[in-house]
Amino acid sequence: MSFDTPIAEQDGVFAGPFRAPANMLIEQEYGGHKSIHDDAEAERLGFKAGPIEGPTHFSQFDPLLVNLWGKDWFERGCISCHYKNMVVEGEEVQAFIKPVSETRADCWALKADGTPVLEASATLGPDHGETLLEARMAKLRPAGELIILSDLSVGMVGKQDEPIVMAADQNMGALYPFSLTEKLAKITERTTWYDNADASPWGKAIVPTEMISVLAEYSNRMAGFPVKGPTIGLFADLEIRYVNGPIFVGEPYLIRREIVALSQGRRTENYWTRTRIFDQTGTTQMAETLLNHGVLKHSYDAYPKELLA
């Protein structure tokens, strides 16, 4: 077992300990303004404080899923997550999994007071079946009239292949103003696989599952998707899938993006992007993400008042 995380089991449900994740996106900027993770911006938009970035919670599941599937989890696992309630710094969260077959587990996380944080499916490929987000996406209703996302269309792809890399001490830019080393100092679950090549079964340090999201998104402006702004958004749903994993620290990769769905809710317009991570040559797919990016309607000054909920 690579993690020292204590795991409890009762009636077929495995649980990790309560953890209080840190908000490392307080200084996040895009479009010339702070993000929803800044307390002042969050309060302006009607939230009690800046929330923890959703993928942060994935780290609490890694020990549970490695306990279930071993190192295969980082090679061909998939976590497909729908966020239910925001978590702010200081709140404690506990992760749970319940295996339902040899290659599938139901996952969820709760706050200390029982408030649900997220629900997810975890699967082991190559045959993942229908993931939780694929099932949600299949049930989407037509988006209807979109304002902020009116220039987007399903099937639109990024303007270029995006070269990416995550070195240990590399600051990941304005969207993610910290390095992997800084993240590992605060990550809820530690393993030497993240920063010690000699301890890793693959002979190289690997990128934590939660940081695959950072790797997949820090260069997203290169895609050139015409989203109107300035606006403020949030992650409503996120799936991270290893295809030929793991993803290695300091290794160069190539990204290709596609818009796979458009939708909207009472307070958000949503665009779903599938981001595929390839090796440096662009020939072998290593991983991918499916992200439902919700853009808050009332964060856009030009949004027609009669269309706001």
N, C-alpha and C positions, 0 to 999 in steps of 0.2 A: 504494500500500500504506500503510495507516494505522498499522501497527505497525512497530517497528524490530527485532522479534524475528528472529534468524537462523533460517532454515529449510533443512534438508538434505533431499535426495531420493536414494533408492536403490531401484531395482527397483520403482518405483511407490509406495513408502512415503515419506511426508513426516514429518519429525521436527523438533521444536523442541529447544532446549537443556535441559540439566538445570537445574532450579530447586529452591530450598529454601523452600517456602511457610511463612508465619508462622501461628501459632495465635493468632487474635484473639478466641477465645471462652473464655479462661481464667477470666474474671469472669462468664461467663454464669450466670444464675439463673432457675429456674422452680420453682413449687411450694414455695418457701421453702428451696431447697437449691441447691448448685452442680450443674453438669452433668458429663457424661462427659469434657468437654474440660478439666476441672480435673485436674491430675496426681493429687492425693490421692483424689478420687472414682474416677478411672479405676483406680488401683492397688487400691483397696478392692474393686472389681468384677472384679479379675483381669487387668487390662490393664497393660502396662508403663509407660504414660504417657498423658496426655491427648492424643487424636488431633487432627489438623487437621480442620476441618469439610470434609466431602466436596465441597460445591460449589466450594470454593476451587480445586480442580483444573481446573474448567471454563475458567478464565482461560487456562490453557496451550493449550487447544484453539482459542480464538478467533482467534489469528493464522493458524493452519493452515487454518481454515475460511473466514476472510475471503480468504486467499490462493487458496482453491479457488473460492469463490462470490461474492466481492466483498461489497459492502454488503448484498446480498440476505440474507446470513447473519443479520443483525440484524433483518431485516424478516419473514422467513418460514422461518427455520431451526429445527431441533429436535435437541437432544442428549438421548439416552435412555440412562441409565447404571446399571450394576450395580456396586456397590463390592465388591471382593474382599479387600483388606487395608488396615488402617489405616496412616496415615502420621503420625509424630510430628515435632515441630519439630526441625530439624537434618538430617532425611533429605532426600535429593535425589530428584526425580521428573522423568521425561521423558515427553512426550506424543507419540503417533504417530497418523497417519491413513492409511488406504489407500482411495482412491476405488474403488468397485465399479460405479458407474453415473454418469450425469450428475447425479443428484440424491441419491446415497447414498454414504456412506463408513463403513467400519469404523474404530473408534477404540479405542485402549487406552493405558494408562500403566503404566510400570514404575519401580521403585526402581533405584538405582544397582547393587544386587546382583542385579537381574533379577527380584525379587519383583513379581508383578502387583498393581497398585493398583486398577484398574478396567477394565471393558470397556464399550463403548457403541456405539450407532449414531448417526450424524449424517445428517440428511435435510434436503432443501430442499422446502418445500411449494409449493402447497397440498396436493398428494397425497403424503403421507409413506409410504404403504404401512404395513406392520406394523412398528412400532418395536421395539427390543429389549425394552423393558419391557412393551409390549402382548403380545409373545410369551411373556414370563415369566408375566404375569398370567393368560393363557389356560390355562397349565399348572398353576395352583395347585390343590392338593387342598383338600377341605373343611377348614375351620379346626378342627373338633372343639370340645372343651370349652375355653372361654376364661374366665379369671378376671379379669384386669385390664380386659379389653375386653368383658366380658359384657353391658354395657348398650349396646353399639354394634350397629348393623345396616347392612347394605349398602343404599344408597339414602338414608340419613340425610343431611340437609342442615344447614348452619349456621343458627343461630337468626336471623341478620340479615345483610344486606349490610354489608360492612366497608369504610369509607372509608380509603384508604391514600395515602401520598405518601412520596417519598424526596428530601428536599432535600439539598444538598451537605453542609451542616454539621449536619444533624439527627442527634442520637443516636437510634439505633433501639430503645432501651429495654433492659430487663433480659435479654431473649432475645438481643439483638445489641448489646452495649454499646460501640458505636463508630459513627462517622459514615462516609458515603461518602468524604469527604475523607481521613479517617484510613485507610480501606481503600486508597485510591489511592496513599497513601504507601508501602504495603507490597505492593501487588498484583504478581504475577509478570510480567505483560505490560501495558505502558502504551500508550495511544493518546490523542492530544489530543481524540478524539471524546468521551471521558468527562468532560472538564471545560472544553472550549472550544467554545462554540456556533458561533463563526466558522469553526472548523476542521471542524465536523461537516457531512456531506453533507445533513443534515436541518435545519440551522440551529438546532439545539438540542443540548445535551449529552445523552448517552445513558447509561443504567444498564448496567454490565457484566453479562454473562450470569450470572456467579456471584452477583451481588447481586440478581438476580430472585428467587432463593430467599429472601433476607432480606426483600425487599418482600412476598413472598407469605406469609411465616410470622410476621412480627413482631406481627401483630394476631390470631393464631389463637385466643387465649383467647375472643375475641368469638363464635366459632362455638359454644361451649358443648358440645362433644362430651364425653360423660360417661365419661372415662377415669379409672379408679381410681388413687389415689396416696396418698402420694408415690411416684414411680417415676423411673427414669432411662432415657432412650431415645437412639436414634441413627438416622441416615439410612441405610437399607439399600439403597435404590434411589431415583433421582431423574431425572425427565425435565423439561426446560424447553423449551417450545415457543413460538416467536413466531408469532402469527396475523396481526396487523396492526402489526408492530413498526416501529421499536424502541420501547422504554419510555424515557420522557424524565425526566431529573432535574427534580425540583420540580413535576411535573405530577400532579394528583390523579386517582386511579383508584378503582374499586370492585371488591371481591372477593366471590365466591360459592363456597362449598365444598360438596363432597359426598363421602361415603365410598363408594368404588367396589369395595372388596374387603376381606376379612378373612382372615388366615392365621396360622400359627404355625410356628416352628421349634423346635429343641431348647432354645434359650436365650431365645427372644423370642416375644412375641405381637405381631402386626403388623396395623396398619390402614393402608389405602391411600386417600389422599385426592386428589381432583382439584380443584385450585383455579384458577378462571377469573378472569382479570383483565380488567375492562371499563373503558371510558372513564368519565368522571365521571357521565354520564347513565345508565349501565348498559345501553346499547343496542348498543354495538359492542365485540366481544371483541378484546382486544389481544394477550393471551398466556395461557398456562396452565402449571401444573406438575402432575405426577403424582408423588406422594411415598409411598414405602413407609416408614412410621415404625415402627421396631422398638423395642418396650418390653422391657427386660431383666427377665425373670421374677424373678431373684434380687435385684433392686433393690426389690421390693415385699415389705415385712415380713410381710404377711398371706398371702403365696402358700403354698399347701399344700406342705409339705416333700416329700410323697410324689410330687408332680407335677414336682418340679425334677429336671433331668437331672444 
